[in-house]
């Protein structure tokens, strides 16, 4: 998972980001999940709070931020809602 902060007034272009990452990264290095945040939370020593983010996981019922899933068939990052989350957890996606 990658946590992103968008510039003010911008929105996520799931297909555009997919194409960009496809050019730069091999398939195994592309994040499967994205989490959009208002700001990156840091520790007192200016490190990202990755442990907390990892503990929260990618359950849309637990995570207050918008989540996106890499959909290779669609060639885009698509919103991860409860139905898609259940499909991922069940192994259907």
N, C-alpha and C positions, 0 to 999 in steps of 0.2 A: 504494500500500500504506500502511496505517496500522499502527503498532506500538501495542499496548495493554497496560496493566498493570491487571489486575483487583484489586479489593479482596480481602483475605484471606477465604477461605471462599466466594467468589462464583465462578460459572461463566458462560461466555458463553451468552447466549440469542440464537442466530443470527436467529430470526424476529423477536424483539422489537427487536433492534438494527436490523434491516432496516426495520421499520415506523417506528422513531424517525428514522432517517436519511432515509427517504422523505418524512417531514413537513418536515424541516429543510433538506434539500439537493436541488438539481436532480440529475437522473441523471448528468450528466457529472462532478459533484463527489463522488459517493459512491465510497469506496475499493473497488476490485475485489478486493483481497486484504487480509487481516488477519493480523497476527503477534502472538501472545500472548507476553509476556515476563514474567519474574519481576520485573524492574526495568528502567527505561530507563537505558542506559549514557550517561554524559556525558563530555565532554572536560574538561580542566583549567579551562576558562573557562565551565563549566556549560552547554554547548550539546549537544544530542542528537547522537549519532554516526550521522547519516543516511547519510553516504558509505559506511561499512562495511555498513550494512543494505542499501543499494542494490546494493552489489557482491555481497553474498550472494544476492540475488534471492529467488525463491520456489520453488526446487527443494526438495521435502521431504527429498531425500537429502542435501542440503548444510546445510539450516537445522535446528538442533536444537529450535527452538521450534514449538509448534503453529501451523499455518497454516490459514486459512479462505478460501474463495472466495465471492464474491457470486454467488448463483444467483437471477437475477431470475424465472425460471419458478417456482421454489419459494417465492420471496419470503422468502429467508433467506440467512444466511451458513452455508455447509456446510463440513465438514472437507476440506482439500485433501490428499489422499493421492497416492501414485505414479500410480494409474490416471487420476485427474482431471488431475494435472499433465501427463501425456502427452497427454491430450485437449486441454488448453490449448495446449501447445507445437505440436501438430499442426494447430491451428486448428479442431478439432471443437467446442470450447467457446469 
